[in-house]
C-alpha cells in the first residue's frame, strides 16, 4: 500500500514512523515552516516535496496536521481519497481552532475524528472517533500533547490497517444538524479566557 503523508510537525512525523513500522510505502509532502516532519522524512530516506502539487498517484493521502485545503484534483490522485484527522468529535467544532474552542467553552469532554476529506471544511464521512476528558487546568497545548496528538496517530493507523486488510474505508456521514463551526480563535483573548492578563 502506497501512502502519501501531507502535513507538518510531530503528528506527521509520528504517522510516518508508524507507517514504516507497518512496512507501508510512504512518500511525504511537508507543508509547514516547522521542520520536524521534513527531518523525519529525510532520516527515513523518504522521497518528499514541499507543495501539494507534488503529491504523486497513490492508494491513500493522509493529512496529518494539515491546515491547507486539498482540492478535488489533488484528492483524485489517491485511489481511496484523503484521510484527515481533526481534533474534535465531528461534526462539533469544525474549523481551525477546535482545541482552543473546546477549552474556551469549558467543555468536559472532547476527542478526535479521522474522516474522508471532501469539498467542505471538516465535513467528510467519519471513519473513526475516540474521546477524552478535558482537565480543569488544561491548555490547548497540554490537551493536544497528552491526549489528542497520540489519539490522532492511533486512529489514523487503525484506519490504514483497515484499508490494508479490507481494501476499503467504511465511513458514515456526519449529522449536519449537530454541526458547529467556529472561526480562528482570536489569539489576544486566549489569556483572558483562562483568567489571565
C-alpha positions as CSV (number, residue, x, y, z in Angstrom):
1,X,0.0,0.0,0.0
2,X,1.4,3.4,-1.1
3,X,0.6,6.2,1.3
4,X,1.4,9.9,0.9
5,X,1.6,11.8,4.2
6,X,1.0,15.6,3.8
7,X,1.3,17.8,6.8
8,X,3.8,19.0,9.4
9,X,5.2,18.8,12.9
10,X,5.1,15.9,15.4
11,X,1.8,14.3,14.2
12,X,3.0,13.9,10.6
13,X,6.4,12.6,11.8
14,X,4.8,10.1,14.1
15,X,2.5,8.8,11.4
16,X,5.5,8.4,9.1
17,X,7.3,6.4,11.7
18,X,4.3,4.2,12.4
19,X,3.8,3.6,8.6
20,X,7.4,2.5,8.4
21,X,6.9,0.1,11.3
22,X,4.0,-1.4,9.3
23,X,6.1,-1.5,6.1
24,X,3.7,0.7,4.2
25,X,5.4,2.5,1.2
26,X,5.4,6.2,2.1
27,X,6.0,9.5,0.2
28,X,5.9,12.7,2.1
29,X,4.9,16.4,1.5
30,X,5.9,18.8,4.2
31,X,3.7,21.9,4.2
32,X,4.6,23.9,7.3
33,X,7.5,26.1,8.4
34,X,8.4,23.6,11.2
35,X,11.0,21.1,10.0
36,X,10.2,18.2,12.4
37,X,8.4,16.3,9.6
38,X,11.0,17.2,7.0
39,X,13.8,15.9,9.2
40,X,11.9,12.7,9.9
41,X,11.3,12.1,6.2
42,X,14.9,12.8,5.3
43,X,16.2,10.5,8.1
44,X,13.8,7.7,6.9
45,X,15.0,8.1,3.3
46,X,11.5,9.1,2.2
47,X,11.0,10.9,-1.1
48,X,9.5,14.3,-0.1
49,X,8.4,17.6,-1.6
50,X,7.1,20.8,-0.2
51,X,4.0,21.5,-2.3
52,X,0.7,19.7,-2.5
53,X,1.0,19.8,-6.3
54,X,3.9,17.3,-5.9
55,X,1.6,14.6,-4.5
56,X,2.0,11.5,-6.7
57,X,-0.6,8.9,-7.5
58,X,-1.1,6.6,-4.5
59,X,-3.5,4.5,-2.6
60,X,-4.3,7.0,0.1
61,X,-3.3,10.5,1.2
62,X,-3.1,11.1,4.9
63,X,-3.5,14.7,6.1
64,X,-1.6,14.9,9.4
65,X,-1.6,18.4,11.0
66,X,-2.6,20.0,7.7
67,X,-4.2,23.4,7.6
68,X,-4.5,23.6,3.9
69,X,-7.5,22.5,1.8
70,X,-6.7,19.8,-0.8
71,X,-8.8,20.4,-4.0
72,X,-10.6,17.6,-5.7
73,X,-8.0,17.3,-8.4
74,X,-5.3,16.6,-5.8
75,X,-7.6,14.2,-3.8
76,X,-8.3,12.3,-7.0
77,X,-4.7,11.2,-7.1
78,X,-5.4,8.8,-4.3
79,X,-7.4,5.7,-5.1
80,X,-9.1,5.8,-1.7
81,X,-9.1,9.6,-1.2
82,X,-7.7,11.7,1.7
83,X,-7.9,10.6,5.3
84,X,-7.7,13.6,7.6
85,X,-7.5,14.0,11.4
86,X,-9.5,16.7,13.2
87,X,-9.1,17.2,17.0
88,X,-12.7,17.3,17.9
89,X,-15.8,15.0,17.9
90,X,-17.0,16.0,14.5
91,X,-19.4,17.4,13.5
92,X,-18.7,19.6,16.6
93,X,-16.1,22.3,16.4
94,X,-15.4,22.2,12.7
95,X,-12.7,24.8,11.9
96,X,-9.1,25.5,12.6
97,X,-9.0,26.1,16.3
98,X,-11.2,23.2,17.6
99,X,-9.0,22.5,20.7
100,X,-9.0,26.1,21.8
101,X,-12.7,26.5,21.4
102,X,-13.4,23.3,23.3
103,X,-11.4,24.7,26.3
104,X,-12.8,28.2,25.9
105,X,-16.4,26.8,26.0
106,X,-15.4,24.9,29.2
107,X,-16.3,21.5,27.8
108,X,-15.6,18.5,29.9
109,X,-15.1,16.1,27.0
110,X,-13.6,16.3,23.5
111,X,-12.0,13.9,21.2
112,X,-10.6,13.2,17.7
113,X,-12.0,12.2,14.4
114,X,-10.5,10.7,11.3
115,X,-12.6,11.4,8.2
116,X,-12.5,11.3,4.4
117,X,-11.9,14.8,3.1
118,X,-14.5,16.2,0.8
119,X,-15.3,19.7,-0.7
120,X,-16.3,21.1,2.7
121,X,-14.5,22.3,5.8
122,X,-14.2,19.2,8.1
123,X,-17.4,17.8,6.6
124,X,-16.4,14.4,5.2
125,X,-17.6,10.9,6.2
126,X,-16.4,9.7,9.6
127,X,-14.1,6.7,9.6
128,X,-13.3,6.6,13.3
129,X,-13.6,8.6,16.6
130,X,-12.4,8.5,20.1
131,X,-12.9,10.8,23.1
132,X,-11.0,12.1,26.1
133,X,-11.6,14.2,29.2
134,X,-10.6,17.9,29.4
135,X,-9.0,18.6,32.7
136,X,-9.8,21.8,34.5
137,X,-6.2,23.0,34.2
138,X,-5.7,22.0,30.5
139,X,-4.4,24.4,28.0
140,X,-4.7,23.7,24.2
141,X,-1.1,22.7,24.2
142,X,-1.3,20.3,27.2
143,X,-4.5,18.7,25.9
144,X,-3.0,18.3,22.4
145,X,0.2,16.7,23.7
146,X,-1.3,14.4,26.3
147,X,-4.4,13.2,24.5
148,X,-5.3,14.5,21.0
149,X,-2.0,14.1,19.1
150,X,-1.4,10.5,20.3
151,X,-5.1,9.7,19.6
152,X,-4.6,11.1,16.1
153,X,-1.7,8.7,15.4
154,X,-3.7,5.7,16.8
155,X,-6.9,6.5,14.8
156,X,-5.0,7.1,11.6
157,X,-3.1,3.9,11.9
158,X,-6.2,1.9,12.7
159,X,-7.8,3.3,9.6
160,X,-4.7,2.4,7.5
161,X,-4.8,-1.1,8.9
162,X,-8.4,-1.5,8.0
163,X,-7.8,-0.3,4.4
164,X,-4.8,-2.6,4.1
165,X,-6.8,-5.6,5.3
166,X,-10.2,-5.0,3.7
167,X,-9.4,-2.8,0.7
168,X,-11.9,-0.2,1.8
169,X,-12.5,2.5,4.4
170,X,-16.0,2.2,5.9
171,X,-17.4,5.5,6.9
172,X,-20.6,7.3,7.9
173,X,-22.0,10.7,7.1
174,X,-21.8,13.5,9.6
175,X,-25.1,14.7,11.1
176,X,-25.2,18.3,10.0
177,X,-28.0,19.1,12.5
178,X,-25.3,18.7,15.2
179,X,-22.6,20.7,13.4
180,X,-20.8,23.7,14.8
181,X,-18.2,25.8,13.1
182,X,-16.0,28.3,14.9
183,X,-13.7,30.8,13.2
184,X,-10.0,31.1,14.0
185,X,-9.7,31.9,17.7
186,X,-8.7,35.5,18.5
187,X,-5.2,35.0,19.8
188,X,-5.2,38.1,22.0
189,X,-8.2,36.7,24.0
190,X,-6.6,33.3,24.9
191,X,-5.2,34.6,28.2
192,X,-8.4,36.4,29.1
193,X,-10.4,33.2,28.5
194,X,-8.4,31.4,31.1
195,X,-8.4,34.2,33.7
196,X,-5.0,35.6,32.8
197,X,-4.0,39.1,31.8
